[in-house]
Amino acid sequence: MEIKNRDIILEQAKEYSSFYIYDENVINEYTERLKKNFRGIGFLYSIKTNPFINVVKSVFSHGFGADAASLNEVLLAEKCGLAPDMVYYSAPGKTERDIMGALGKCVITADSLNEIALIEKTAGEMGVKAEIGVRINPDFSFYGGKGGPSKFGIEEYQLFDRAEYLKGLKNIKITGLHVHLHSQELNTDCINMYYKNMFSLINRTVEKLGIDLKFVNLGSGIGIPYAREDCEVNVEALGKNLSKMVEDFKSSMPLVSVFVETGRYCVGKSGLYAAKVLDKKVSFGKTYVILANTLNGFMRPAMAHILEKYTDDEKPAESEPFYTCKGAFQYIPLNNNTETEKVTLCGNLCTSTDIMEEDIELAKLEVGDTLVITNAGSYAAVITPMQFASLNPPVQLMLKSDGSVTCADK
Ligand SMILES: Cc1ncc(COP(=O)(O)O)c(C=O)c1O
């Protein structure tokens, strides 16, 4: 596999033994592709997927709002210059402190009936009136079957049962609806069907609750190819279909903003992880290549190896954002060796589970070489336990569209 920006990566490898590098041009390409194909729809960037400030700023520069999953992400969006009406804060288990900090800085989406009561109380104590959203756990599943139990959101029937209570709230007014059921879907038809079910849900919620609806957030779902055999989502077809649904919906509710959230689609393909070969040894005929910071630098490949090796199933269950599928990462040695070798790629932690791949055939690696791993733009640095063994963590770099490389926030 040919790697773009090879010389730039090798230049950085002179300074850093492990690093992420995010390519702004790729972020531009993916964000613009969404915007071009989805008309009448706003986008919210799910910051949790990659909160590296240069990446966040880059996505926001395309007119995306924020899907914030914590007060800190609300504050990050504010720091990056987003107005409160472009920041949507949705997460389970918000505390009173979170709510106090967030009121006035974003649109809060309540995740439970308890949370509605807490926002009502907190807003009252602060003397403010707030318009909020509610996250619904609908009666249907992402794939169109029956809905099921979830730690997220308020069950549709519970929400409808409490219609009178909700109308009587003094300090908050429900003006928005949010649903997110599934991530990393590659089947365009499934996402289309989900959108269709969402508009039915929105219509019946408005009817049952009698709310003055201002926004709906359809959640995420749009996946990216990880394994070589994965196909891209047909964003053109998806956008065309959703744009039409939104047009129809807006003929009766013209003032409602419709949002789609997305994290990995914007940035997943932009990131590469580079790790230096620190050592190499042969043990009982098996060749180990010891790399800088694997489980503790980019956890997902090592996590995938653990799941694939230690679960009985041939195909471990998808568990986003930690595990997607077999063969989700490609390993590219940045050297000119034409000779190949069967090696086991492992890291420099004192645990034998710190292995990314076993007995993989690669161009022969030597100590000092750099190995690049793909699909490192999303749920990568952010979900990695970097403090393990107190090793220096990888740095994060942005390759800007002008060709310069920056470490943070320049
Ligand atoms: C509520 C919510 N919205 C959006 C996302 C983003 O998903 P993705 O990065 O797959 O687009 C997630 C991911 O966990 C989520 O939980």
The ligand as a Tripos MOL2 file, in Angstrom:
@<TRIPOS>MOLECULE
LIG
   16    16     1     0     0
SMALL
NO_CHARGES

@<TRIPOS>ATOM
      1 C1        -24.5340   10.1750   20.6720 C.3       1 LIG1
      2 C2        -23.4650    9.9860   19.6620 C.ar      1 LIG1
      3 N1        -23.4610   10.7460   18.5610 N.ar      1 LIG1
      4 C3        -22.5180   10.6210   17.6260 C.ar      1 LIG1
      5 C4        -21.5030    9.6990   17.7490 C.ar      1 LIG1
      6 C5        -20.4520    9.6550   16.6950 C.3       1 LIG1
      7 O1        -20.3650    8.4640   16.0400 O.3       1 LIG1
      8 P1        -19.4030    8.3490   14.7710 P.3       1 LIG1
      9 O2        -18.0520    8.7640   15.2060 O.co2     1 LIG1
     10 O3        -19.4740    6.9200   14.4090 O.co2     1 LIG1
     11 O4        -19.9190    9.2520   13.7240 O.co2     1 LIG1
     12 C6        -21.4790    8.8550   18.8720 C.ar      1 LIG1
     13 C7        -20.4260    7.8560   19.0230 C.2       1 LIG1
     14 O5        -20.2770    7.1850   19.9700 O.2       1 LIG1
     15 C8        -22.4740    9.0100   19.8630 C.ar      1 LIG1
     16 O6        -22.4830    8.2640   20.9570 O.3       1 LIG1
@<TRIPOS>BOND
     1     1     2 1
     2     2     3 ar
     3     2    15 ar
     4     3     4 ar
     5     4     5 ar
     6     5     6 1
     7     5    12 ar
     8     6     7 1
     9     7     8 1
    10     8     9 2
    11     8    10 1
    12     8    11 1
    13    12    13 1
    14    12    15 ar
    15    13    14 2
    16    15    16 1
@<TRIPOS>SUBSTRUCTURE
     1 LIG1         1 GROUP 0 **** ****
